[in-house]
Amino acid sequence: MVEWCRKCLIQQFKNVEWGMGLTIRLFRPDDIKDVCRIEKESFKDPWPCYTFAYLHTKNPESIKVAVVDGRLVGYVVVDVEVRCGKKVGHVLNLAVEQGFRRMGIGRALMDEAISYAKRSGVNEVWLEVRESNTAARKFYSSIGFVEKGRIHRYYRDEDAILMYKEIE
């Protein structure tokens, strides 16, 4: 059943171009349970649920969610920060539910995050990714991010790779 649905979604996304099957929208407080479920499923050291509530309170536009046929299946968190006197976008978190990965949902979420950063007057977006997360590193490279450095012990047990993308 899941594999059949997955094939239908892939075909639907190809034909509808993110039409009726997938919606990207702003996070709402009642999304917290689903976002936390995906966070725990996706990460070795998941964020506590209150982090999402805090970020939403700080900036209601910072969290976007992906919904497929009424089911919340992914999210992205992006912040606009000032570094060295200039505004930059910072992707803090991105996750897609296991059964919905490799369907373009992460790409759609990142497109929305980058659009939000651009609307906020940002010319560059940064993110950190675990050194061992080769799938994520390849994904970010495929959408134009470049590896710019390493942050020693950024994670409790591992270095982070710092990635960067200029936006027009």
Secondary structure as the mmCIF struct_conf table of DSSP 4:
data_model
#
loop_
_struct_conf.conf_type_id
_struct_conf.id
_struct_conf.beg_label_comp_id
_struct_conf.beg_label_asym_id
_struct_conf.beg_label_seq_id
_struct_conf.end_label_comp_id
_struct_conf.end_label_asym_id
_struct_conf.end_label_seq_id
HELX_RH_AL_P HELX_RH_AL_P1 VAL A 2 VAL A 16
BEND BEND1 GLU A 17 GLY A 21
STRN STRN1 LEU A 22 LEU A 26
HELX_RH_3T_P HELX_RH_3T_P1 PRO A 29 ASP A 31
HELX_RH_AL_P HELX_RH_AL_P2 ILE A 32 SER A 42
BEND BEND2 LYS A 44 ASP A 45
HELX_LH_PP_P HELX_LH_PP_P1 PRO A 46 PRO A 48
HELX_RH_AL_P HELX_RH_AL_P3 CYS A 49 LYS A 58
TURN_TY1_P TURN_TY1_P1 PRO A 60 GLU A 61
BEND BEND3 SER A 62 SER A 62
STRN STRN2 ILE A 63 VAL A 68
TURN_TY1_P TURN_TY1_P2 ASP A 69 GLY A 70
STRN STRN3 ARG A 71 ARG A 83
TURN_TY1_P TURN_TY1_P3 CYS A 84 GLY A 85
STRN STRN4 LYS A 86 VAL A 96
HELX_RH_3T_P HELX_RH_3T_P2 GLN A 98 PHE A 100
TURN_TY1_P TURN_TY1_P4 ARG A 101 ARG A 102
BEND BEND4 MET A 103 GLY A 104
HELX_RH_AL_P HELX_RH_AL_P4 ILE A 105 ARG A 119
TURN_TY1_P TURN_TY1_P5 SER A 120 GLY A 121
BEND BEND5 ASN A 123 ASN A 123
STRN STRN5 GLU A 124 ARG A 130
TURN_TY1_P TURN_TY1_P6 GLU A 131 SER A 132
HELX_RH_AL_P HELX_RH_AL_P5 THR A 134 SER A 142
TURN_TY1_P TURN_TY1_P7 ILE A 143 GLY A 144
STRN STRN6 VAL A 146 TYR A 155
TURN_TY1_P TURN_TY1_P8 ARG A 156 ASP A 157
STRN STRN7 GLU A 158 GLU A 166
#
